[in-house]
Amino acid sequence: MMTEYRVDAASYLSRARKLLQSEERDKLFYAAFELRCCIESRQMEYADAQKNYRKKKKLNAWKISETNRELERVFRAKKIALISLKVDGSGFKYDCYYTPVSTDMVKSAEKILHQLLHCTPYELTKRESWWIETKDHLLAIYRDAWVSCRGNMLAPPLLNRQTNLMEFSILLDGTGDDFCVPLPVAGAKLTIEVKYLDEPPSGWTPDL
């Protein structure tokens, strides 16, 4: 029986981690594939959660620059956003992190990772420095992807004018779960505090 192969961003990232821990050089090429798919998958997780607010409805995962631009139209923050949600009188409080796929990560995927998905010039493989530089590049991309996958908010809190509900999507246990707060019905006051972070929160240390 064939083993399961999950295609969510976190699973791609997990497999990339195992490959990058190896000392076998061929594993770098497979790690590049998993990282490229991780970035594509993470962006599509955002895109699916934000489909009601996007202008362009059909996106191709492999067109990562196009997807990245479309996501920026919905949520323009270039930094990690800490969004604290509180409902007065209910005890409801939740801290969410929106960690966008950065433009630099997209450029790395289109250049470095793309090159490693095709045949490599023979003369490069004879240089020890090339192998060292390649692994360093992959580790840097992995760490950026790790931070991006760490966020638990897939869509920013936005008002659905048809239902008059505040809707947002939070990632729990690998799946997106929709939380709806019926403001007019319950008469509740929802407070949303947004902070933009220059650095990832303390404790967010990539595992490679």
PyMOL commands that set and color helices and strands:
alter all, ss='L'
color gray80, all
select helices_A, chain A and resi 9-20+26-49+64-74+103-116+122-125+128-150+183-186
alter helices_A, ss='H'
color red, helices_A
select strands_A, chain A and resi 80-87+92-98+153-160+165-172+175-181+190-197
alter strands_A, ss='S'
color yellow, strands_A
deselect
rebuild
show_as cartoon
